[in-house]
Amino acid sequence: MSERSGDPFGGRQPTSHERMTGLPWDASYQDGPAPWDVEGPQPAIVRAAADFTGPVLDVGCGSGENALYVASLGFSVLGVDVAETALAIARDRAAERGIEAEFLVADAFRLDRLGRKFETVLDCGMFHTCDAAERPRYAASLGSAIEPGGTLYVLCFSDIGPDVGPHPVSRDDLGSAFESSAGWNVVAIEQDRVLTRFHGDDGAPAWFATIKRS
């Protein structure tokens, strides 16, 4: 069932964020840009892209700016999201810019259903929307989509500094979600910034984590 057939959550279990707001993710894109749609790639992704290998998966890609930037560098890129309005915007932007990228509706908690694995996986703003109960399931889903030896990059709100975002995450939260016993190797968790439409030109305090899949 899709949102168009009367179920706003498309037949899936609502996330903790959706339960909190009472609205599906798609609603964020229906009355203008979403708070995290800054109409360009996140600087952290631009800096890290030199180390990417393909193919690349962008989880919770929204309107596609990070995926489109990576695709413009020549990588094969798939962006997935549950918000169909966001994906329509992403496809339009790809067509307008002449960039080849694929965008599909997919549940971030069931990435195994893609039946595909990727050498690089991006999460720009998805992890910090997960509550403590969701994080192990989300991490397992990410693991199902990464090739052995592949790399996951996570950009999320930090709990350190003034003007933190609405879902701050601690360094320990990241480490606990991606444990070595579950096939992860946390290479680095560095302080960074994440751009939003409400945090000024410098963005909000963030963590940028580089995590390898065993």
Stockholm file with secondary structure:
# STOCKHOLM 1.0

chainA/1-214         MSERSGDPFGGRQPTSHERMTGLPWDASYQDGPAPWDVEGPQPAIVRAAADFTGPVLDVGCGSGENALYVASLGFSVLGVDVAETALAIARDRAAERGIEAEFLVADAFRLDRLGRKFETVLDCGMFHTCDAAERPRYAASLGSAIEPGGTLYVLCFSDIGPDVGPHPVSRDDLGSAFESSAGWNVVAIEQDRVLTRFHGDDGAPAWFATIKRS
#=GR chainA/1-214 SS CCGGGTCTTTTSCCCHHHHHHTSCGGGGGTTSCCTTCCSSCCHHHHHHGGGCCSSEEEETCTTSHHHHHHHHTTCCEEEEESCHHHHHHHHHHHHHHTCCCEEEECCTTCGGGGCCCEEEEEEESSGGGSCTTTHHHHHHHHHHTEEEEEEEEEEEEBSSSSSCCSSCBCHHHHHHHSCGGGTEEEEEEEEEEECCSSSCTTCEEEEEEEEEEC
#=GC SS_cons         CCGGGTCTTTTSCCCHHHHHHTSCGGGGGTTSCCTTCCSSCCHHHHHHGGGCCSSEEEETCTTSHHHHHHHHTTCCEEEEESCHHHHHHHHHHHHHHTCCCEEEECCTTCGGGGCCCEEEEEEESSGGGSCTTTHHHHHHHHHHTEEEEEEEEEEEEBSSSSSCCSSCBCHHHHHHHSCGGGTEEEEEEEEEEECCSSSCTTCEEEEEEEEEEC
//
